[in-house]
Amino acid sequence: MKSGRQKRGERAKERKVGIPQIAELAGVSIGTVDRALHGRKRVSERTRKKVLQIAQQVRYTPNLAARMLSVGRANVKIGVCIPRETHFFYDQLRDGILDESRRFEPLGAEVLYRPIDKLGARECERVKEMLQSGVNALIITPGDPHRIQPLIDEAEANNTRVVCAVSDAPGSSRSCVVCVDPDLGGRLAAEMMGWAVAPGARVAVITGMLRTEDHRKKTEGFRAMFPQCCDGGSVVEVVEGHEDNDETFRGCLDVLERYPDIAGLYVNIVTCLPVCHALRARGLAGKVHLIATDLFEEMVPFFEQRTIHASIYQRPYVQGQTAVRLIVEHALHGRPIPTAYYLNPAIVMRSNLYLFRETRHLKPVPSQNPAANELAASSAAVAALDRQVLA
């Protein structure tokens, strides 16, 4: 025998369920349901759990058009200050930001996109411009956290929410950082390196700028973890290439010359192609274990020829989506922004190379002899890149 509440629940499932129906099933007011669903105050925890449980049971989904009519346009103006270079990575971050913001355009969300040329270059000037233009939220990638900190603190003091993506400014009052935990990324790379090299191996780290929080913490995580994963192993050098291809190439060549027995390289920035070319120039491609960071089309032939053995993928598109979503849901629903939102990294290897957003469209077409065709295509691609960089 079904109770009256169960029968009412079944009838609710048969028709489109909204907040009034949930209120009826829960025995509370419409206002209480609205506050419970959108994380507002003045609702007991017991009532909140009850409302959320009923909403889940009846498969309630909010109607964004109705929400817009009830609360008005959010008018969320988001300033975006991220680098153009290295575009392999930051184009994906930008696309995630812009695609997600388009979903919220009917609710008044708009993006003021003001990129900088390179990480840390004129970022303070650009952020000042956006603050003067009246943005009420910022998405930034701090290249020099100490310089940008006063502007972040000023923005937050004026109720302009600041979300750092990719890298952090931990000493500031920023609202949130969205990234793959850099310390975890470095430790993960160290553990993978430890599996691959012999006991007592000497390895080096190729990074961008140690003043940048993301680069520094990846480096520190790797240096702390590697000796634990490789008996007698050591990190003999950390090369700062400042995300410059020529500087990274020369720095890597120098390390390979001074340490001819080096067993592995960890590149903790997206600028890995100069390292691949340096290994090829020294005849060490495939012999030195190379762990890179992220993924883009030009890396594919180096994976296929085993110059790159693995890469730590940071999901830049999802980082951009998440940053926008946190800001808009805070503005629209009053949902608190977490202090940190860490994404789970993925490991890229030859076996799963074509499963990622950046390379899915490149999957080779099967042929009578796919292995031979793949090798030929890879050789041609690598040779072309070699000519461009080494000329």
C-alpha positions, 0 to 999 in steps of 0.5 A: 500500500503506497502512502499519500506522499509516494503517490504525490511523488509519482504524479509529480514525475509524470508532469514537469516538476518545478519548485512549487511541486517540490515545495508541496512534496517537502511540505515547505514554502516555495521560498524555502525550496528556492533557498535550499536549491541555490545554497542560500542562508536561512535554511536548516541543514535538515530541510536542505537535505530533504529538499535536495533529496526530493529534487533528485528523486523527481529529476528536477532540472532548473529552467534557465529562462524562467530563472532569468525572469525571476532574478533578472539579468546577472550582468556579469562582466568577466575580464580575461587576462591570459597569455597568447603564447604559448598558444598551443596551451592558452588557445585551449584555455581561451576557448574553454572560457569563451565557450562556457561564457556563451552558455550564460549570455542569456543571463547577462554574462559577457567577457572582456578579453584582453590577452597579454603577449607572454606570461607575465608581460604587462599583466599589471597594466592590462589588469588595471585597464580592465578594473577601470572598465568596470568588470566585476570578475577577473580570470587571470594567469599570474606570471609574476604573483608578487607584482600582481598581488596588490591589484588582486587585493584591490579588486577583491576589496572592491567586490571584484572576484578574481579567479586564477587559472593555471597558476596561482598568486597564493599570497593574495586575497584572490577568490580561487585558483583553478588548475591541476595541483602543480606540486602533484604534477611534479610528483607524478612526473617524478614517480613516472621517471623513477619507474623508467630510469635505472638506480642512481640516474641523473635527471634534469628539469626544464622549466619556464620561470621559477617566480611563476607559482606553477613552474616553481611548485612543479619543480619543487614537487619533482625534486622532492619526489624523484630521490624517493622513487629512484634509489640514488637518483638525483636532479642535477640541473634546473633550466629556466627557459622563460618559455622562449624556444631559443633560450630553452633549446640552448639551455637544454643543449648545454645540460646534455653537453655537461651531463653526457650520461643524463637519463631523463628530462622533465619539461614542466611547461608546454614548451617541449619542442625545443627540448625534443630538437636538442635531444635529436641534435645530440643523437639522444632522442629515445635514449633520454627519457622525456616527460613533457607537459600537456598536448598539442598537435605538433607533439604527435610525431615525437610521441610516435617516434618515442622521443616523448615518452609521456606527458602530464595533461592539465586539461586547459579547456576544462580549466577555462570552463570551470573558471567561468562557471564558478564566477557566474554561479556565484553571481547568479545563485550566490554559491560560494567560490571554493578557495581552490578547484583542482582538476585531476591530471591525465597521463598521455602516452602513445597508447591513448594519444588520440583520445584527447581534445587536441589530437582526436581529429588526427587519428591515423586512417587504417591502411594495409600497412598502418605501422609503416605509414605512421612511421613515415608520416612521423619521420617527415613531420619531425624532419620538417620541424628539425629544419625549422628550428635548427636552420 
